[in-house]
Amino acid sequence: MTGGTAASVRSTGTPRRRVVLVVPASDERKVLSALRADCDEVMLDLEDAVVPAAKTDARARAVSVLATRTVAAPTVSVRINARGTNEYYDDLDAMASAHPATVMVPKVDGPDDVRDAVRRLGDAPTGVQALIETARGLDTVGEIAAAHARLQALVLGYADLGADLGRARTCSPASWLHVQDRVLIAARAAGIQAVDGPYLGVRDDAEFRVATTWTRDLGFDGTWVIHPAQIDFARATFTPSDDDVAYARRVLETMAAAAGGAVALDGRMLDEAVVVAARRTLARAGAETEGNGT
């Protein structure tokens, strides 16, 4: 297996993140509704969506949800407050005992932000995600992606990053291409997931659909949403079709049967790049990769 292939499958076994519903942990009604939603992950937010006076109560509610959680899907993760805030270590200490699937570290400026969170979590069976939403974070995104084996995903945060860059709020999806590619390339090089940050509207409207389809076509694994109305389209957009899954299986089966020799499928020569794409398709579909020949 080549180095590039090895990196591309590092995130195997981590939860799918086609659609991640972000809700303030301070709002009990929204939290309970989110836990019943047909999404891959619920992100309980202790940071931007929670006013300072409610942060202690929000943390307690997140701990309570995790303690009483009995259903495996959707996955539950927690966005803590940023390093350097008064709440940062209190959040991490609580999560080290509460065991969410992952802790989302916001405003990651460099690899040490990831490593510091991992150190504080200790031996807790909790992964880490990094939110890229500062110019410094974008500048060091490759180092961040490779910071620690417990890092599962990079997420692109448009609102804070746009403010840090001085970018207009009315920018089209295409104007973010360079930024999106930097995050995507860093994630792929490290073999972790690349997840798009939220479209800031709350409707399943034409602009949301354009932005979601755009990042799917770029290669992102999924997206955050901030309203349940956006879940169905996002999930469908980032889920491979039955035809895509069937073709991916045929690629792996054909390569396995060839036992390393040159082989064609439907008039197209197969190589390792096609195999990597097939494995990624099956991973996005939540399918097994039987007959992959590896």
N, C-alpha and C positions, 0 to 999 in steps of 0.2 A: 504494500500500500504506500502510495506517495505521501509526502509530507502534507500537501494540500488536501488530500483526501482525509488524512487523519484529523486535520483541523476541522474539516467540514462536518465531522460526526462527533465532535467532542460533546455536544449538547444532547446526544441521544439519551433518552431516559428522562429528560426534563419535561415538565408539562407543556402541552401545546399552548400557545398564546395567540391564537387567531384573533380573539376579541377579549379584551380586558376591561371590565367595568369598574370605574373609579368612583368611590362614594366616600363622603366625609364620615369618619367613624363617630363623630359627634351626633349624627342624625340616626336615631334608632330605627325609624320607619324606613329610611332609605337602605340602611344596612340589611334589615330583614328582607326587604324586597329584592335586594341584589343577590342575597344568598339563594333565592329561588329562581334567579334568572338563568337563561340558557346561554351562558358564556363560559369561557374556559377558565377565567381567573377573575376573582373579585379583589380589587386593591382597596383595602381600608386605609383611608388617608388621614394621617395625623398632622400633616403639614399645611399646605396652602389653603385647603378647603375648611380649615378649622381656625376659628378666631382664638387669640391667645388665652382668653379667659376660660375657654372650653377644652384646652389641650389635655389637662389632667384627666378630665372625665372621658374624653375621647380615647385616651390610652387605656383607661380601665374598661371601657366598652369593648375595645379590640381584644383585650386579654380575655374578657368574659366570652366573647364570640368564639375565640379559639379553644377555650376550655370546654365549651358545650357543643362544639362542632362534631356531628356524627356522620355527615354525608361527605363522600370524597370529592364530589364535583359540585360546583366549581371549586378549583383551588383557591385558597385564601392567602393572600400576602398583605403586607403592611408597609405603607410608605411612612418612614419616620421623618423627624425633623432634621435639618441639615447639620452637618458637623460645624461646631462653633456656636450653636444656639444653646440656650439653657436646657432645652428638652432632649438634646441629642443622646446623651448617655443614659438618661432615665428611660427613653424609648428603647434603646438597645438592651439594657438590662431586663426590661420587661419582656422583650421579644425572645431573649435567651431562655427564658422560662416558659413562655407561651407557645413557642415553636410554630410560627407561621411557616408556610411553604418557603417563602423568601422574604427578606427585608429589602425594600427599595430605598436606596440611598440617594437623596436628591442633591442637585447642585454639585456633582462630583467634578472637582477641578483637576485631579490627578490620581495616579494609582494608589497613593497612600490613603486616600479617602476610602477606597475599597478595602485595603488591608486593615485599616483601623477598625472598620465595622466587623470584619471577620474575627479579629482578635477579641473584640468585646463580646461577640456571640459565643466564643469559646467552642465547646464540643456540641453545641446545640445542632440538631439535624435541620438546619435552616440555611437555604441558599441566599445569594445576594444578587440584586439587580442594580444597575447604575443608571441614573438619569442624567443625560448629557444636556445641560441647559445653560452653560456658561461658555464664554469665548475660550477661557483657559481649559475647560473640559474638552471642548472641540479640538483645541490645539494639541492635546495630549491623548486623544481618544484611542489611539493604537496601544499606548502604554496602559491605559485604563482597562481595555479589553483583555489584556494579558496579565492583569495584576494578580489574579488568584484563581485557583481551580474551582472555587465555590461560586464564582461569578457565572450566572446563567444567561444574562441578557443585558443588552444596551437598549435604552429607551431614549428617543429624541423628544426633548421638551421645547416646544416652539415658543410659548409665551415668554418665558424668562430669557431664553436664548435670543429671541427677537429683540427684546428690550436691551439686552446686553450688547447686541450688535448694532442697535439703532435702526433696525429694519422695520419698515412700515407694516402695520397690521393687515393691510389690504394686499399683501404679496400673494401672487398666484402659487399653486403647488410647484410649478416649474421653476420658480425663482429660488426654491429651496434645494434644487437638485444637487448642487455641490456639497451642501451640508449633509443631505441625506446619504449621498454616496460615501462620504467620509465615515459616517457612522456604520453604514452597511459593510463597507470594506473592512473596517476594524473588527466588526463582529465576525465576519466570515473568516478572516485570517486567524482569529482566536478560536473558531469553532463554536461560537455561542450564538444565541438568538438576537435578531435585530427587530425591535418592535417600534412602530411609529407612535408618536405622541398623539394626544387627542386633537381632533378638529374641534375648535372652540365653540361651535354652535351646538344646539341641543336637539336639532331636528334631523330626520333622515331625509334631507333635501338634496337637490342636484349638486350643490357645492360639496357637501359631505361625500356623496357618491363619487364625484370626480377625484377628490383628494384620496379617498380610500382605494379606489382602483389604481390610481397613479402609483401609490407606494407598494401595492401588491405587484404591479408590473415591474417595478424596480427590483423586487426581490425580498422585500421585508416579510417577516414571518407572521405579523399580525399588527393590530392597532389597539390603542386605548380608545374607549368611548366614555362619555360623561352622562349619557342618557340611555335608558333601556330601549327607547325607540330606535336606536342606531344598531342594536345588537344583531338583528337578523341579517341585515345587508352586510355588515362587517364579517360575520361568521361565514356567510355564503361566499363572499369575495375571496377570503383567504383559505377556503376549503377546496382542494382539487376536485374536479368532476370525476364521475365514475369512469369515464373514458380515459382521463389522465392517469387514474390509479391502475386501470387495467393495462395501459401501455407501460407504465413503470414496472409492473410485475413481469410483463413479457421481456422487458430489457434485462432485468436481473436473471430471469430464468434462462434466457438465451445466452447471456454471458457465462452463467454457471455451466451450461451444457458445453460451451466451447472450450472450457478448461484452459483459458489463457490464449487461445488462438484467435486470429482475426475472424470476425463474424459480422454479418449484416442483418438488419431487421427492417423489413418494409423498404428495402432499397437504400438504406442508410447504414454506413459503417458505424459500428459501436466502439466507443473507447471509454476510458476511465471517466472523462468529463460527463458523458451521458449517464454513466452509472451513478455518479455523485448526484446528478439532477434527479434520477429515478428514486434514489434513497430519500432525498429531501421531499419529493412529492409524497411518498408513502408516510414519511414522518409527519408532514402537515395534515395528511388524511387520518392520522392515528392508526395506520395499518402496519402490520408486521412486514419484515423484509425477508420472507422465506426465499430460499433459492438464490441468495445474493452471491454465492460463490466465494465469500470471504470468511 
